[in-house]
Amino acid sequence: MGKPVLSTIPGRESEMVEKTDPPRDFMREYKAAGKLSGKRAIITGGDSGIGRAVAIGYAKEGADIALIYLEESEDAALTKQKVEAEGRRCFLIEGDLRDPAFCHGAIEQAVEKLGGLEILVNNAAEQHFRESILDISDDQLESTFRTNIFAMFYLTRAALKYMHAGATIINTTSITAYQGAGSLLDYSATKGAIVSFTRSLAQQLARKGIRVNGVAPGPIVTPLNPALMEPEQWEKFGSSTEMGRPGQPDEVAPSFIFLASADSAYMSGQVLHPNGGEVVNG
């Protein structure tokens, strides 16, 4: 294995380099319409990539934000700055979502700062490329499941105490849940679990007026990927899609805005697929 494009895992938005990524002025072209005016949202993994684009998009639409992130303080601070530039409040909470006690405390802290909660975006994830199941250690397996799916249980369980009719939960799954990915076996398994979690939770909460949906992106230019890829892999990233390129976070965030707004009032248990034209029948 050679050296990944980015030097740290998880990757840092601040390290994204010009030769592999165009300038990233997140959601600059997005035209808002006040669709989330007065709403309060918690976004995990909101420091960079898709999470950052969603946070800025929500702010443009009128929501206040609490961001939960692992340790990427520089990225998180810039996201906060961009949210506040839209005239909205933004609070940062740093910690490890694999810890159920932290998840519970983070929800309590976020709700206290925001003054309530209408939107929960379960977006944070980890992944590790391994060519064989024989290369996946017990520690990696447990860590991936704790970050990607256990945390959704922990956070949702804590958040529901504060969510009422009209609230929404949006979970980030992946195209890998539908197509598989041989080198991302444990990651893909968690993303499949997220689809079932989303559909089942939607059935539980429908009568309470709380909607639960998901977004399944294809290959998107986020720091998580180049932090794990060698340069030649990164150069080809996304080229196999029907559109022949990877997507940008700005092309995914509108799905999260739609699902959080009244525009999707008759949708629950569904998954949107911003994936470059791949048909996944799911």
Secondary structure, DSSP 8 states (H G I E B T S, - for coil): ----SSSSSS--GGG--GGGS----TTTT----STTTT-EEEEETTTSHHHHHHHHHHHHTT-EEEEEESS-HHHHHHHHHHHHHTT--EEEEE--TT-HHHHHHHHHHHHHHHTS-SEEEE--------SSGGG--HHHHHHHHIIIIIHHHHHHHHHGGG--TT-EEEEE--THHHH--TT-HHHHHHHHHHHHHHHHHHHHHGGGT-EEEEE---SB--TTTTTT--HHHHHHTTTTSTTSS-B-GGGTHHHHHHHHSGGGTT--S-EE--SSS-----
